[in-house]
Amino acid sequence: MASENLKSQISNLKCYTIIVAGGSGTRMQSVVPKQFLLLCGKPVLMHTIEAFYSSAVKPAIILVLPAEYHTYWEQLCREHNFTIPHQLITGGETRFHSVKNGLGLINNDEEALIAVHDAVRPLISRQIIEKSYQYAAEHGNAVTAVKSRDSVRLIDGDGSKSLIRDDVYLIQTPQTFQSAQIKKGYLQSYNPKFTDDASVIEATGIKINLTEGSHQNIKITFPEDILIAESILRSR
C-alpha cells in the first residue's frame, strides 16, 4: 500500500538517480576499484543499481564512471547478464564534477526529482530510497542521515571539545533534490568544501532536510566492509 501511495504522489514527476562511481580502490588495497569488487557473487555496483531499479520509484538511472572503466563495466554486464537500463557517462576530476556531468544528461524540468547515490553503498533499502523521493517531492530535498552511535569530539585549537551526540548526524546517500535546486547548486564554481550534494545546495541558501537512513547502509571503503556487507545481505 505504501508503494502504491508513493506512485500516486510522484506519478507526474520524472525521477532520476545519478550513481557516482569514481573510486580507485586505493584504500581497499585492490587493483580493481571497489565498485567492481564481488559482493555475494556479483559486482558491488550491480547491487546498487538493482536497489533503485526495484524500488517503486523506478527512476531513470545515470551511471558516472571514469572513462578508463567504461569498457570493463560493459564486459562485466555481459558476464553477469546484467540488463537493467542505464545511461553511462564519464566522471570528472572530483565528485562535484562527476555529478555535474550526470546532471548534464537531464532535461530542464524544474519539478523533476534527482537523487545522487554513492555506487559503493549497495545495501541501500527500497524503503529509504522511496522515502527520499517522497520527502523531496514534498519539501524540496531529502538528505539521508543517521544519528551518531559514538561520542563525538570537535578539534578546537590545540585541544578538543565534546559535542552533544544527539545533535550529530552522519550523512549518507541517497541525497534527493527537486531539479531546480540541484541544478542551481551545480552552476557554482567548485569549492573544496563541497563534500557532498547537500553542501553544494546549502551554499545557495537552501535549507537541507534530513531523512532517516540506516546503519546498514554502509559505504564500502575498506577490505573488511565487504565481509560486513556480505553478512548483512545473507541475513536479509
C-alpha positions as CSV (number, residue, x, y, z in Angstrom):
1,M,0.0,0.0,0.0
2,A,2.8,2.4,0.8
3,S,4.4,1.8,-2.6
4,E,1.1,2.5,-4.3
5,N,0.7,5.8,-2.4
6,L,4.2,6.8,-3.4
7,K,3.5,6.1,-7.1
8,S,0.3,8.2,-7.0
9,Q,2.2,11.1,-5.3
10,I,5.0,11.3,-7.7
11,S,3.4,9.8,-10.8
12,N,3.5,13.0,-12.7
13,L,7.1,13.8,-11.8
14,K,10.1,12.5,-13.7
15,C,12.6,10.8,-11.4
16,Y,16.3,10.2,-11.9
17,T,19.2,8.7,-10.0
18,I,22.8,9.7,-10.6
19,I,25.0,6.9,-9.3
20,V,28.6,8.1,-8.8
21,A,31.3,5.5,-9.1
22,G,34.6,7.3,-9.1
23,G,36.5,5.2,-6.6
24,S,40.0,4.0,-7.4
25,G,40.3,1.2,-4.8
26,T,43.4,2.6,-3.1
27,R,42.1,2.2,0.5
28,M,40.7,-1.3,-0.4
29,Q,44.3,-2.3,-1.3
30,S,42.9,-3.7,-4.5
31,V,43.9,-3.4,-8.2
32,V,40.1,-3.3,-9.0
33,P,38.1,-0.2,-8.0
34,K,35.8,-1.1,-5.1
35,Q,32.6,-0.6,-7.1
36,F,33.6,-3.6,-9.1
37,L,34.6,-6.0,-6.3
38,L,32.4,-9.0,-6.0
39,L,29.8,-9.0,-3.3
40,C,27.9,-12.3,-2.9
41,G,28.9,-13.2,-6.4
42,K,28.4,-10.0,-8.4
43,P,30.0,-6.6,-8.5
44,V,29.0,-4.1,-5.8
45,L,27.8,-1.6,-8.4
46,M,25.2,-4.1,-9.7
47,H,23.6,-4.4,-6.2
48,T,23.4,-0.6,-6.0
49,I,21.7,-0.2,-9.4
50,E,19.3,-3.1,-8.6
51,A,18.2,-1.4,-5.4
52,F,17.0,1.7,-7.3
53,Y,15.5,-0.3,-10.1
54,S,13.5,-2.5,-7.8
55,S,12.0,0.5,-5.9
56,A,8.5,1.8,-6.5
57,V,10.0,4.9,-8.0
58,K,11.7,3.2,-10.9
59,P,14.0,6.2,-11.7
60,A,15.9,6.6,-14.8
61,I,19.5,5.6,-13.9
62,I,22.6,7.6,-14.9
63,L,25.9,5.9,-14.0
64,V,29.0,8.1,-13.8
65,L,32.2,6.1,-14.3
66,P,35.8,7.1,-15.1
67,A,36.4,6.8,-18.9
68,E,39.0,4.1,-18.5
69,Y,36.5,1.7,-16.9
70,H,33.6,2.0,-19.4
71,T,34.7,-1.0,-21.4
72,Y,35.4,-3.0,-18.3
73,W,31.9,-2.3,-17.0
74,E,30.3,-3.3,-20.3
75,Q,32.3,-6.5,-20.1
76,L,31.0,-7.2,-16.5
77,C,27.4,-6.5,-17.6
78,R,27.8,-9.2,-20.4
79,E,29.4,-11.7,-18.0
80,H,26.7,-11.3,-15.3
81,N,23.8,-10.9,-17.8
82,F,23.1,-7.5,-16.3
83,T,20.4,-5.8,-18.4
84,I,19.0,-3.1,-16.2
85,P,18.7,0.0,-18.4
86,H,21.0,2.9,-17.5
87,Q,22.9,5.7,-19.2
88,L,26.7,5.7,-18.9
89,I,28.7,8.9,-18.7
90,T,32.3,9.8,-17.9
91,G,33.2,11.2,-14.5
92,G,35.1,14.3,-13.7
93,E,38.1,15.4,-11.7
94,T,36.1,15.3,-8.4
95,R,32.8,14.1,-7.2
96,F,31.4,17.6,-7.8
97,H,32.4,17.4,-11.4
98,S,31.1,13.9,-11.8
99,V,27.7,14.8,-10.5
100,K,27.7,17.9,-12.8
101,N,28.4,15.6,-15.8
102,G,25.5,13.4,-14.8
103,L,23.1,16.4,-14.4
104,G,24.0,17.4,-18.0
105,L,22.0,14.4,-19.3
106,I,18.8,15.6,-17.5
107,N,16.4,17.9,-19.3
108,N,15.5,21.2,-17.6
109,D,12.3,20.1,-15.8
110,E,12.3,22.1,-12.6
111,E,9.9,19.7,-10.8
112,A,11.8,16.5,-11.7
113,L,13.3,14.7,-8.7
114,I,17.0,13.8,-8.9
115,A,18.7,11.5,-6.4
116,V,22.5,11.2,-6.1
117,H,23.9,8.0,-4.6
118,D,27.3,6.5,-3.9
119,A,27.9,3.5,-6.1
120,V,29.6,1.8,-3.1
121,R,26.5,1.9,-0.9
122,P,25.0,-1.3,-2.2
123,L,22.9,-2.1,0.9
124,I,20.5,0.8,0.5
125,S,17.0,-0.4,1.1
126,R,14.0,0.2,-1.1
127,Q,12.2,1.9,1.9
128,I,15.0,4.5,2.3
129,I,15.0,5.2,-1.5
130,E,11.3,5.7,-1.6
131,K,11.2,7.9,1.4
132,S,13.9,10.1,0.0
133,Y,12.0,10.7,-3.2
134,Q,8.7,11.2,-1.4
135,Y,10.1,13.7,1.1
136,A,12.0,15.6,-1.7
137,A,8.7,15.9,-3.6
138,E,7.0,17.4,-0.6
139,H,9.8,19.6,0.8
140,G,12.3,20.2,-2.0
141,N,15.1,18.0,-0.8
142,A,15.9,15.0,1.4
143,V,19.3,14.0,2.6
144,T,19.7,10.6,4.2
145,A,21.4,10.6,7.6
146,V,21.8,8.5,10.8
147,K,22.4,9.7,14.4
148,S,26.0,9.0,15.6
149,R,26.3,6.0,17.9
150,D,29.5,7.2,19.3
151,S,30.6,10.0,21.5
152,V,31.9,12.9,19.3
153,R,34.6,15.5,19.9
154,L,35.5,18.5,17.8
155,I,39.0,19.7,17.4
156,D,39.2,23.2,18.9
157,G,42.6,24.9,18.5
158,D,45.2,22.7,20.3
159,G,42.5,20.8,22.2
160,S,39.1,19.3,21.6
161,K,35.6,19.7,23.0
162,S,32.7,17.3,23.4
163,L,29.6,17.6,21.3
164,I,26.1,16.6,22.2
165,R,25.8,13.2,20.4
166,D,22.1,13.5,19.7
167,D,22.8,16.7,17.7
168,V,25.3,14.9,15.5
169,Y,24.2,13.1,12.3
170,L,26.3,11.1,9.9
171,I,25.4,11.8,6.3
172,Q,24.7,9.1,3.8
173,T,23.2,8.8,0.4
174,P,20.8,9.0,-1.4
175,Q,20.5,12.8,-1.4
176,T,17.5,13.8,-3.4
177,F,16.5,17.2,-4.7
178,Q,14.0,18.9,-6.9
179,S,15.7,19.6,-10.2
180,A,15.6,23.4,-9.8
181,Q,17.6,23.2,-6.5
182,I,20.3,20.8,-7.6
183,K,20.8,22.4,-11.0
184,K,21.2,25.8,-9.5
185,G,23.7,24.4,-6.9
186,Y,25.9,22.9,-9.6
187,L,26.1,26.2,-11.5
188,Q,28.5,27.3,-8.8
189,S,32.2,27.0,-9.2
190,Y,33.9,24.1,-7.5
191,N,34.8,24.6,-3.8
192,P,36.9,22.1,-1.8
193,K,34.4,22.5,1.0
194,F,31.8,20.7,-1.2
195,T,32.0,17.2,0.3
196,D,28.6,16.1,-0.9
197,D,25.5,17.3,-2.7
198,A,23.9,18.8,0.4
199,S,26.9,21.0,1.0
200,V,26.7,22.2,-2.6
201,I,23.0,23.1,-2.4
202,E,23.3,24.6,1.1
203,A,25.8,27.1,-0.3
204,T,23.0,28.6,-2.4
205,G,21.0,29.4,0.8
206,I,18.6,26.4,0.6
207,K,17.6,24.6,3.8
208,I,18.7,21.0,3.9
209,N,16.2,18.4,5.2
210,L,17.4,15.2,6.8
211,T,15.6,11.9,6.5
212,E,16.3,8.7,8.4
213,G,18.8,6.3,7.0
214,S,20.2,3.1,8.3
215,H,23.5,2.0,9.9
216,Q,23.3,-1.0,7.5
217,N,23.6,1.5,4.6
218,I,27.4,1.2,4.8
219,K,29.9,2.6,2.3
220,I,32.3,0.0,1.0
221,T,35.7,1.7,1.8
222,F,38.0,-0.9,3.5
223,P,38.5,-4.6,2.9
224,E,36.5,-5.6,6.0
225,D,33.5,-3.7,4.6
226,I,33.0,-6.4,2.0
227,L,32.7,-9.1,4.7
228,I,30.3,-6.9,6.7
229,A,28.2,-6.3,3.6
230,E,28.0,-10.0,2.8
231,S,26.9,-10.8,6.3
232,I,24.1,-8.2,6.1
233,L,22.9,-9.4,2.7
234,R,22.8,-13.0,3.8
235,S,20.7,-12.0,6.9
236,R,18.0,-10.3,4.8
